[in-house]
Amino acid sequence: MNADPTFMRKPRKILLATDLSCRCDRALGRATLLSKRWHAALTAIHVLEQTVESRDELCMGELPSWRRAPGRAHAAEEQLRTDVLEYVPWAGVIVAAGDPGRAILGIAEQHEVDMVVTGVTRTEAFGGLLSGSTVSSLIRRAAVPVLVVKDKARREYRRIVVATDFAEASVRVLESALRLFPDTHMTLFRAFETSGVGVPRNEQSIVQFRRLAEQDARGFLAACASAIDLGDARLDVVIEHGDVGQLLCDFVRARRVDLVVTGTHGRAAIMEALIGSDAKRLLNVVPCDLMTVRQRPR
């Protein structure tokens, strides 16, 4: 496996997507901490989405100055500068208009950013900035890691879980986690179920599937050792039988995990197992920060 050179360096540019709500201050705090640690440039973006209400208002005739598009953009930019530049004087600010997902992805590509950081305004969705479909669009389509911040940035990440299916494509996910957060205790987490695979659900089948998962783990670690520099990485492996969402949620709380890292477009679709067709469930299942990394299957 050939290493992707863009995944071998520390991030140089971070894009913070915010809806200017107080909950997105947590994403700002984490983005600021990462920007300082990596010496990376930070740019904050706010997207003015044209709602049904605003479209109806355009048909009502002349609008007050503060309701017109230029006025809204100016007010948003002023608030963005106030919120961001107070903590990160060197940051850049962008106010865009249109579909939030497309705007964020477009700016990320245009500015060649290495990571997108965003926050949640409500536990079940991204509120005014990002709907469930937009979250899904970001995590599935972004070519760079997407970090969803839920907790306050009290400290650097200490405990990280890499949710994986041990597929070869997942090597990039672990490599990204090690590159971005070296010297951090990491756990490779694999949950498996025997239901729906044409075999009876009994103790014998569970033991059999566990052995297969352990075999996959050994092969995965061997592939990682040949493809990337593991260095002095501290890697634990946890393999459990049951629902991946429930087990991962309980493990995160029990071990006080700071960050869960997972991939998209994997063999066993760990992302699909967590969120199905609804990106909102991901935010409800994982009680800590979560970073997605786009995989490239061979």
C-alpha positions as CSV (number, residue, x, y, z in Angstrom):
1,M,0.0,0.0,0.0
2,N,1.4,3.4,-1.0
3,A,1.1,6.1,1.5
4,D,-0.8,9.3,0.5
5,P,1.7,12.2,1.0
6,T,-1.2,14.5,2.0
7,F,-1.9,12.3,5.0
8,M,1.7,12.3,6.2
9,R,2.0,15.9,7.3
10,K,0.4,17.9,10.1
11,P,-2.6,20.0,9.1
12,R,-1.6,23.5,7.8
13,K,-5.2,24.9,7.3
14,I,-8.3,24.4,9.4
15,L,-11.8,25.4,8.4
16,L,-14.2,26.1,11.3
17,A,-17.9,26.0,10.3
18,T,-20.2,27.8,12.7
19,D,-23.8,29.0,12.9
20,L,-22.7,31.6,15.4
21,S,-24.7,29.9,18.3
22,C,-23.2,29.5,21.7
23,R,-22.9,25.7,21.3
24,C,-20.5,26.3,18.4
25,D,-18.2,28.1,20.8
26,R,-17.1,24.6,21.8
27,A,-16.0,23.9,18.2
28,L,-14.2,27.3,18.2
29,G,-12.4,26.3,21.4
30,R,-11.2,23.0,20.0
31,A,-10.3,24.6,16.6
32,T,-8.3,27.2,18.4
33,L,-6.4,24.6,20.5
34,L,-5.6,22.6,17.4
35,S,-4.5,25.6,15.4
36,K,-2.1,26.6,18.1
37,R,-0.8,23.0,18.6
38,W,-0.2,22.4,14.9
39,H,0.7,26.0,14.0
40,A,-2.1,25.9,11.4
41,A,-4.0,28.7,9.8
42,L,-7.6,28.9,11.0
43,T,-10.5,30.2,8.9
44,A,-14.1,30.5,10.2
45,I,-17.0,30.2,7.8
46,H,-20.7,31.1,8.4
47,V,-23.3,30.3,5.7
48,L,-26.4,32.4,5.2
49,E,-29.0,29.9,4.2
50,Q,-32.1,31.3,2.3
51,T,-35.0,30.0,4.2
52,V,-38.6,29.8,3.1
53,E,-39.4,32.7,5.3
54,S,-36.8,34.9,3.7
55,R,-37.9,34.0,0.2
56,D,-41.5,34.9,1.1
57,E,-40.3,38.2,2.5
58,L,-38.7,39.0,-0.8
59,C,-42.2,38.9,-2.4
60,M,-43.6,41.4,0.1
61,G,-41.9,44.4,-1.4
62,E,-39.3,46.6,0.1
63,L,-37.5,45.2,3.2
64,P,-35.9,47.1,6.0
65,S,-32.2,47.5,5.6
66,W,-31.3,45.0,8.2
67,R,-33.4,42.3,6.5
68,R,-31.8,42.7,3.1
69,A,-29.1,40.3,2.0
70,P,-26.2,42.8,2.2
71,G,-27.3,43.8,5.7
72,R,-27.5,40.2,6.8
73,A,-24.1,39.4,5.4
74,H,-22.6,42.4,7.1
75,A,-24.2,41.6,10.4
76,A,-23.0,38.0,10.2
77,E,-19.5,39.0,9.3
78,E,-19.3,41.5,12.2
79,Q,-20.5,38.8,14.7
80,L,-18.2,36.3,13.2
81,R,-15.2,38.6,13.6
82,T,-16.3,39.4,17.2
83,D,-16.7,35.8,18.2
84,V,-13.6,34.4,16.5
85,L,-11.0,37.2,16.4
86,E,-11.4,37.8,20.1
87,Y,-9.8,34.4,20.7
88,V,-7.9,33.9,17.5
89,P,-6.7,37.3,16.2
90,W,-4.9,35.7,13.3
91,A,-7.9,33.8,11.9
92,G,-9.7,34.6,8.7
93,V,-13.5,34.9,8.4
94,I,-15.8,34.0,5.5
95,V,-19.5,34.7,5.1
96,A,-21.1,32.7,2.3
97,A,-24.6,32.2,1.0
98,G,-26.5,29.2,-0.2
99,D,-26.7,25.5,0.7
100,P,-24.5,25.1,3.9
101,G,-23.1,21.7,2.9
102,R,-22.1,22.7,-0.6
103,A,-20.7,26.1,0.6
104,I,-18.5,24.5,3.3
105,L,-17.2,21.8,1.0
106,G,-16.6,24.3,-1.8
107,I,-14.6,26.6,0.5
108,A,-12.7,23.7,1.9
109,E,-11.6,22.6,-1.5
110,Q,-10.9,26.2,-2.7
111,H,-8.7,26.9,0.3
112,E,-7.2,23.5,0.3
113,V,-7.9,23.0,4.0
114,D,-6.7,19.9,5.9
115,M,-9.6,19.6,8.3
116,V,-13.1,20.8,8.8
117,V,-14.2,21.5,12.4
118,T,-17.8,22.1,13.3
119,G,-20.1,21.9,16.3
120,V,-23.6,20.9,17.2
121,T,-26.3,23.4,18.2
122,R,-28.7,20.6,19.3
123,T,-28.0,17.0,20.2
124,E,-30.4,15.8,17.5
125,A,-29.2,18.0,14.6
126,F,-27.0,20.8,13.5
127,G,-29.8,23.3,13.8
128,G,-29.8,26.4,11.5
129,L,-26.3,25.7,10.1
130,L,-26.4,22.0,9.3
131,S,-29.3,19.8,8.9
132,G,-29.1,16.0,9.2
133,S,-28.6,15.8,5.4
134,T,-25.9,18.4,5.5
135,V,-24.0,16.4,8.2
136,S,-24.3,13.4,6.1
137,S,-23.0,15.3,3.1
138,L,-20.0,16.6,5.0
139,I,-18.9,13.3,6.4
140,R,-19.5,11.4,3.2
141,R,-18.1,13.8,0.7
142,A,-15.4,15.7,2.5
143,A,-11.9,14.7,1.2
144,V,-10.4,15.8,4.5
145,P,-11.1,14.7,8.1
146,V,-14.3,16.2,9.6
147,L,-14.2,16.9,13.4
148,V,-17.6,17.2,15.1
149,V,-17.1,18.8,18.5
150,K,-19.5,18.2,21.3
151,D,-17.4,18.7,24.5
152,K,-15.6,21.7,25.8
153,A,-12.0,21.9,24.8
154,R,-10.6,21.6,28.4
155,R,-7.5,19.8,27.3
156,E,-5.9,18.0,24.4
157,Y,-7.3,14.6,23.5
158,R,-6.0,11.9,25.8
159,R,-8.0,8.8,25.0
160,I,-9.0,8.0,21.5
161,V,-11.1,5.2,20.1
162,V,-10.7,4.2,16.5
163,A,-13.9,2.4,15.4
164,T,-12.9,0.0,12.7
165,D,-13.9,-3.1,10.7
166,F,-10.2,-4.1,10.3
167,A,-10.5,-3.7,6.5
168,E,-7.4,-2.6,4.6
169,A,-9.1,0.6,3.7
170,S,-9.2,1.4,7.4
171,V,-5.4,1.7,7.6
172,R,-5.8,5.3,6.5
173,V,-8.1,6.0,9.4
174,L,-5.6,4.8,12.0
175,E,-2.8,6.5,10.2
176,S,-4.7,9.8,10.3
177,A,-5.4,9.4,14.0
178,L,-1.7,8.6,14.8
179,R,-0.5,11.5,12.6
180,L,-2.8,14.1,14.1
181,F,-2.7,12.9,17.7
182,P,0.6,11.2,18.5
183,D,1.5,10.1,22.0
184,T,-2.1,9.5,22.7
185,H,-3.6,6.3,24.1
186,M,-5.6,4.7,21.3
187,T,-8.0,1.7,21.3
188,L,-9.0,-0.2,18.1
189,F,-12.7,-1.0,18.7
190,R,-14.5,-3.7,16.8
191,A,-18.1,-4.9,17.5
192,F,-19.6,-7.9,15.7
193,E,-23.0,-9.5,15.5
194,T,-24.0,-13.0,14.4
195,S,-27.6,-12.3,13.6
196,G,-28.6,-12.0,10.0
197,V,-25.6,-13.8,8.6
198,G,-27.2,-17.2,8.1
199,V,-25.9,-18.9,11.2
200,P,-27.7,-19.7,14.5
201,R,-27.1,-17.2,17.3
202,N,-25.5,-19.3,20.0
203,E,-22.3,-19.4,22.1
204,Q,-20.5,-21.5,19.5
205,S,-21.2,-19.1,16.7
206,I,-20.1,-16.1,18.8
207,V,-16.8,-17.8,19.6
208,Q,-16.3,-18.6,16.0
209,F,-17.0,-15.0,14.9
210,R,-14.7,-13.7,17.7
211,R,-11.9,-15.8,16.4
212,L,-12.4,-14.5,12.9
213,A,-12.4,-10.9,14.2
214,E,-9.2,-11.5,16.1
215,Q,-7.7,-13.0,13.0
216,D,-8.7,-9.8,11.1
217,A,-7.2,-7.7,13.8
218,R,-3.8,-9.4,13.5
219,G,-3.9,-9.0,9.7
220,F,-4.9,-5.3,10.1
221,L,-2.1,-4.5,12.5
222,A,0.4,-6.3,10.2
223,A,-0.9,-4.2,7.3
224,C,-0.6,-1.1,9.4
225,A,3.0,-1.9,10.4
226,S,4.0,-2.3,6.7
227,A,2.2,0.8,5.5
228,I,2.8,3.4,8.2
229,D,5.2,4.2,11.0
230,L,3.5,3.0,14.2
231,G,6.5,4.4,16.2
232,D,5.8,4.0,19.9
233,A,2.0,4.0,19.5
234,R,0.1,2.5,22.4
235,L,-2.6,0.4,20.7
236,D,-5.2,-1.7,22.5
237,V,-7.7,-3.9,20.7
238,V,-11.2,-4.4,22.0
239,I,-13.5,-6.9,20.2
240,E,-17.0,-7.4,21.6
241,H,-20.2,-9.1,20.5
242,G,-23.3,-6.9,20.2
243,D,-24.7,-3.7,18.7
244,V,-21.8,-1.4,17.7
245,G,-23.7,1.7,18.6
246,Q,-24.7,0.6,22.1
247,L,-21.3,-0.9,22.9
248,L,-19.4,2.1,21.6
249,C,-21.5,4.5,23.5
250,D,-21.0,2.5,26.8
251,F,-17.3,2.1,26.2
252,V,-16.8,5.9,25.6
253,R,-18.6,6.7,28.9
254,A,-16.9,3.9,30.9
255,R,-13.4,4.7,29.7
256,R,-13.9,8.5,29.5
257,V,-12.9,8.6,25.9
258,D,-12.3,12.1,24.4
259,L,-12.6,11.3,20.7
260,V,-13.9,8.6,18.4
261,V,-12.4,8.3,15.0
262,T,-14.0,6.3,12.3
263,G,-14.0,6.0,8.5
264,T,-16.5,6.3,5.7
265,H,-16.8,4.0,2.7
266,G,-15.3,1.1,4.5
267,R,-15.9,-2.6,3.8
268,A,-18.2,-3.3,6.7
269,A,-19.5,0.3,6.6
270,I,-18.9,1.1,10.3
271,M,-20.4,4.5,9.6
272,E,-23.6,3.0,8.2
273,A,-23.8,0.7,11.2
274,L,-23.7,3.7,13.5
275,I,-26.0,6.1,11.6
276,G,-27.8,4.0,9.0
277,S,-29.4,6.4,6.5
278,D,-29.8,9.1,9.2
279,A,-26.8,11.2,10.1
280,K,-28.6,12.5,13.2
281,R,-28.2,9.1,15.0
282,L,-24.4,9.5,14.9
283,L,-24.6,12.6,17.1
284,N,-26.9,10.9,19.5
285,V,-24.9,7.6,19.8
286,V,-21.4,9.0,20.4
287,P,-21.3,11.2,23.5
288,C,-17.9,12.7,22.8
289,D,-16.2,14.4,19.9
290,L,-16.1,12.4,16.7
291,M,-13.8,12.6,13.6
292,T,-14.5,11.0,10.3
293,V,-11.9,10.1,7.8
294,R,-12.6,9.3,4.2
295,Q,-11.3,5.9,3.2
296,R,-10.0,4.8,-0.2
297,P,-10.6,1.1,-0.7
298,R,-8.2,-0.6,-3.1
